[in-house]
């Protein structure tokens, strides 16, 4: 369904392109051996290269190149065997060199794609324009002193992948789905941890609006958005701002804006620079980067099964819906947990338990899949007890809560609590006879046409048996008795 912004002059279409800065998982920086560990004391992970001391020369980190190629392959993108590092010149207090080593005309990765999984089960393809490597700047700290700003260079020189999408997204929901899917792919690949709260993944949104059929209009860039929820809010606000501006007879200017999450609004930060303002030129300290095809092929051979392929397999092998498969594969650990639970069992039942009671227990307790409230083996064991009619589905929910509370295996709980399902037809028949004898008036009503009373009889029998009677047998015998 198209996302339409209604204005006084008619409907407007939203156009979104995203630039995602993903910090490369690497123990050392892009051009130095300094540590990339998060959370160190300020200025304790800084080499002479990172601090831009005179005469210091950058030396490229081969592992960062490998990580960029791996990411490009995961995005089904073209790998450029020759790429060039360039100097992007601008002044900022936390940029020690006075320039950033980046890639401009010749990036390491070219065009690719990301398939979005939308909430309604549909999919959308978003094009990738390019992926280039660059070094991060330091960090300005404005809250340490009433009149001074401090600089922490621990982040200076850390390797970033800037992943630039094409302007293919048309709603805040698509932008959110894009970042979610991209983060999932990066985590599967092991190239970025996607932790937006720690700043290892940041997003710039290019937003414009137009009337249907028009060419693109001027875009504004919303800088450094650090959560998917804020991204959606920022895009919605900015789109409405631009529509209102056009309809009042004004013009959108190309500029960089910040999103104030407290006020829920974007505001102007600076006029948007053009590429020529940065005076790009090839970095004279770095030769063109030449990557051998064998190097690329070796990385490709070692790629893991990625979310899209895993989703297709879950749908084919386990008969899961597109939605269920999409939810399960979004995080690799969740997919692995499901497979451990579902192996050799009814996959739909396993899916229902993993996405239902198990997920609810994790949320309630604030636990993660790495520290689950119930192990995959025990959850699988609970499903086995349902499958062989040892317990009913209703009793299983009671057993599951006891598993969460006590950490005991399901079979142990069933024996200790005497929860084994009654499958003895004689015992069930006796309970049914007692219920029917005690409710003669309702039996007469049922036989006169009040079919809805059947549920009442089932409930009474289950109550009489402490919920342990096999529901299928109860239904079968009741129908015969009442018939």
LINWO-V522397 format. One line per field, one symbol per residue. phi: phi as a letter, one per 20 degrees, with the letter a starting at -180 (. if undefined). psi: psi as a letter, one per 20 degrees, with the letter a starting at -180 (. if undefined). burial: # if it has 16 or more other ideal C-beta (glycine too) atoms within 10 Angstrom, else .. A space follows every 50 residues. Layout:
phi: ???
psi: ???
burial: ???
//
This chain:
phi: .feddecfepeddecccdddedfffbfcffcbeffdgfnfggmdccefff emfgnedfcfeffffffffgfgffeldfeefcccecedeadbgedgfnbd ecccfcffcefbbceedegeneccedfdfaccebefefcedddebfccdd cdegefnffddeddeefeecbgfffffffffffffffgfmdbemeffene bccddecbcbfgnfffefdddeeledbfffgfffffffffgfgffffene cfdfbdcddeffembebfdafffegffelgbgffecfgeddfffffffff fefffegffffgfffffdmefgffffffegdgfffffgfffegmcfffff ffffeeffffffffemedffcffbfffffffffffffemfcefffgfffg fffffdmefffffgffemegfedfffffffffgffffecgfffffgfepe fffgfffgffffffdmmeffgffgffffgffff
psi: pqopoprhjaqqqpppqqopopppoqhrrhjrjqqjpqjqqpkilprhgh jlqpipqqpqohhhgghggggghhjlrppoiprpprpooqpqhjnhhjrp oapehnrhpbqbqpppoqhjirqqppqpgrpqqrqqrappoijiqhiqpq pojhipiqpqoooprrmiqjqhhhgghghgggggghgghkipijnhhiji pqpppoprqrqpiqrqapqqpoqlpjqhghggggggghghggghggijja qpqorpqqpohgikqqqpgrqpqrhhhilpqpoiipqqoppqhhgghggh hjqrprgghhggghgghikqrgggggghihphhggggghhgiojrohhgg ggggiegghghgghikrrhimqhpqhghhghghhhghjjhrrhghhhggg hhggghjqqghgggghiljppojohggghgggggghhilhhhggggijim hiighgggggghghjkjiqohghggghggggh.
burial: ..#........###############.#####.###........###.## #....#.#.##..############.#.##..######.....####.## ####.#####.#.#####.....#.#.###########............ ###############.#############.#########.####.#..## ##########........#####.##.#.##############..#.... .#...####......#.....#.....#.#.##..#..#.#...##..#. .....###.##.###..#.#.#.#########.##.###.##..#.#.## #.###.##..##......#..###.#.######.##...###..##.### .###....###.##....#.##.....##.##..##..#..##..#.... ..#...##.###.##.####..##..##.....
//
